[in-house]
């Protein structure tokens, strides 16, 4: 580019660049008087230019009187003085200093500040540029993640401890095996048992479910110990539940049968902590007499070893092993059986805890989904307007969110659409979603106002009713004046509280994201005004409101997901509305980490009958 071309470029408007920058900036005099603040700074601190410019920085942002130990402002003052005196930029560590809110309270915030001196031609400091990014949400998410990681770490440590114990015991068994190699046939048989039990213990460590664990136990235990029958009796509430396998025929007790905890059967006695060793059938008859056959899981077997399944002080049940031949149960045999039973108990405890955790996650998911689906009702179908809705749970089992939609006719006849997402992924979020949705309906029916005023009223109600939640939302109305009706047009009027922008698809397939400046999300600052926006709806136009699960992906910028949605909707615009919604979910929702709610509206021409089937 030549000099003449460069000279034709417009001069940059640096003041506008400063005001529109997404990072929060303050300009200060060397004595810390506020000269100017850009829009991002004003939004982050819930302040205005009129209330800040010309005032000392620490008059506008005083120390929190309820937290005299807070040192964020003191550190900031020292950093600003250092930048001013050394004429060098200063990057501060993360600071906490609370922001005064319009209602007189202080809101806890965390910031990442940097102070830069601005010098004149003589090298003197004339201004200080202060940038301070609000990283409160990041820190809270990080702390939540750390707490979750800590809980996971505790579980991993327990598993690692069990595996370490398994390894130590396996090494002990292997060492014992080496010592017995040169012994007689009895000792060699014991050595083979040790090797088999080591393999059995390793196999048990890989089980993820109780059924898988029992299958591995039965598969490996019989050849390792040369047993004919294996019975596991596990405590379930007020009884023992039997799981058994063997190579013989009919049994007096069926697999899965419940046995009372106070049963005199050997499996019941051992489950109460008392081991039972029966060397031969005559001993069984001597102990139990006529009841022996009824009390034995396999009466034709000669010998039984029935040992408690114990982890620490907790009794999980009992393990019974049966042989066709009488057994001596010498000291080495008993030690081996106790070591094996201890490994079984560790494996059973680990798997039962995993299953309990999965059951709790499933119950939470089921409850929250039931709450969500009970509230996400079928939409109305106004004359010549078609509405379709969808709700898709997250693919991750433990995830459950507060996504919601709504569609209803306002008292003035306008069609109202709403979409929202309550922060969090648990039952609390789902409950807050229900409160928010119903409260918005009540506000909309009670007040004949535009979307912005309705959202502002809802925000104020959240504070007054002490519903401590944060949420994004879009509230939209399809309106029509007499003049618009004569022209076959409608108006879409909406207000956006920090939510992904609505998508408008024209009849020719042109897709437009209605990316007007979004207001603050609900639950932050109800006193800040909200704005309405509008767009013309021509016949055949489609409006899509959605939650972020449809467009957000890990490791990807949000703009990429929004562009993908617009291109997909443009390509599919000619489909009927219900099919369009199905295809959007099929093509965009695969592997989503979050719930997805979607509500779509299509404006049909009013100069002809409503399309058949609608």
Steps between C-alpha positions, in 0.01 A plus 500: 500500500644838404526812711200655326286194578605504863412864526146429387426277802266656760660604828420249775261615770703391802237621747243274337748210495556556874125507572418193290793283618369177662754524784413733794716817506528805730699817435631666818702809583827441690309570823242229407212725393279328239522666158305250291367140506405290200173312462644163606627653826166666576312174439744295709463736799132596456591873486449795264730770363300772673550334838873434459683754284672772704491301823790329674522128415462387861205732562315323218620157614546518877608215726223260601414607857379148578842353418769712670765237422458541123820637344410516128470879484813549713697280261355686201603835644857377549511358146374825344757698697773261387401540132489879541832527686700245297335596167477127426194275450405291805307172480336409829414154631132413525327736743174489686315822549126531532287728283229721654164425338216749442306359796784579743629145531844380397551219251809281530716524187845380395712693249816463291641857491775665293608866531681683219645855525437734204788744447511838323777622269715590800469152648272610784204292608181680399251215527470147635320232296344241730369174358328260738328189361221351709597132546251422776309239297825341387627466859169361625487249216862412572429457873195286421715292269766468768246390758360248255856391420568466874197272539614303199853495641373354828325224307809442284715483812267238644516301176878546485528387860295191421714436194817554705369259759414258220850533356660451842288196571571362153873545557461330837320209337762481224780496759322225688460314174878512440566357848267203440630391158736237640242358742288184469187459288283673757729799501523509121122501482491796737752681281276451198211636704700811585577571137134450408381725780742774392345487154153498654577807712635685195186410304275625781679837500372568147129441575270803466164348600389246757385258231837528325679449831305185587552361150876550530500353849320184390716468188837525676429368849393145410821400318723696741369326814371181338153567643168370373278781625534868577233692688501875569248633750481881502316719749208683341298703748357246749605175330776316317475451125659180364699473180630148433654276238609138493523198274227289663123483476202612707555717806279571801580871453461679168737754352383847608291372792478713815623356830417663837792669675446283808503177297681199656637410156882522490474793253284686754732421793807616305319815385469590869879474533556138611697278255373145445729213392341160431770240430266221389131413469494308828601817680210683335261229616647513850456875525157538345341153512187465291527865393837445331360434153270802514770733629770402252492669156628172347429201734691245292833685543736382772669818626420869529695814588267791573677827585380857570537760226634787710648841417626666815219474754230464236353156423388473137384136515676166465684281249446120499724251316407131466710189416411145396774352719563554874742782576767523773494884515851517643664828592620572145156423353324730745748782442448465127122502532504807725728686256272413210185598690658834594566570133141406413370734772707792368375437147137469615525822703651690208238380251207557737613858557533554127150364444359712783657809347356413160158440658512840673601671177224319313241591767608864489480499123160330495353737759629812329393380156153419632477851647619656176270296278201571726557872447595494133145477368368477147484844332187671368440522124368850425329567170758500216785470750659159552708422812724197558695418818771252592686400817806271487682387819880510509683188381701491826308300761589715803417827324164662551433865444244775521418543129138593427268641238148640500241614247162652581245756390510828693175661616521751211513214247871524421697176475777489762810279479761451772823305529739491796780324681549505878864468607603170657454130426308342785158471658530854636540636148199301381288629792612860437407454134145409600470806723639731232276369223182520703589841639558634148161367390332673793676829431410484129133438574481768770671781309431626148864593430773437245760224540765730654268627773374149570855370545586798722192429713595131517855594606368723778266223615792256522673735743190580704405132530860406585529251215878489496572388146658629180343432163514602136181546302342637184139621513331569165156607380350472153291815454290639213340839443202552267736646240734201527209258468388672180855467366534137612784583741569447869752640749727290720580697816748353748733570788815300573634440853848366426373212281617377157334713230177397325531368145276643226476302174333679208276312251788493248730330752699806605594439864571791733613485863322785681814606684388820665689605816384257768407632843626352828378155592225470759591506868791747481380861497122540468520882510688528169260577211441241228444559128244378248598415141280431200510338156244462222353154443401437140273206411701177505759633748625270778626605844711259707572551871740250660728439798879490482521119495408518129800718405769460767775237469810445710812656351300709252411870486130579541499690169584175320195329648274795416626505140442124474141543623430780248642302206310183597169683542549677166561168327193337660265801487258344249413209733175503700558655841483175700747331263726804514522473880574126480775551244660786696527276805618202295778698329609736778430328833718191466709452817373821662628552854193699605125474478336660195168683491366635170186691395437591136226710341400527134277779365268365228328732249168637626343546156444128458373214722720373778717213364339158535603292798596796719 
